[in-house]
Amino acid sequence: MRGSIRPANEHAEVLRSEGYYVVEAENGAAALTLLEAGGMHVHAILTDLRMPVMDGLTFAKMLKGRARFSTIPIILLTATPIVNSWRARENFTALLTKPCALGVLMSTIEAVL
């Protein structure tokens, strides 16, 4: 999902080409709605910090606060400087900085699965 559960389109296409099933959402609120609707088993989430409606940190905190989603690994992929990295580490399984090499992204996804 773009930003939130949704990586940018280029990331989504690469992940699909590697055999991953990718669900995309425009922002954290839309991603949360998709997750709560059910019907899919999510293995990992790739999100950004800066998104409209609901930012990535708020989204991650909301997921961590719901038992049903609290164990899903959340990978932060962002160009936004992380001022309070300790807070980010509490809410994200992995932190990556844009631009991110494809190999680093893929190995991070594989490591959290």
ABEGO torsion letter per residue (X at the ends): XBGBABBBAAAAAAAAAAGBBBBBBABAAAAAAAAAAEGBBBABBBBBABBBGBBAAAAAAAAAABAAAAABBBBBBBABBBABAAAAAAABABBBBOBBBAAAAAAAAAAAX
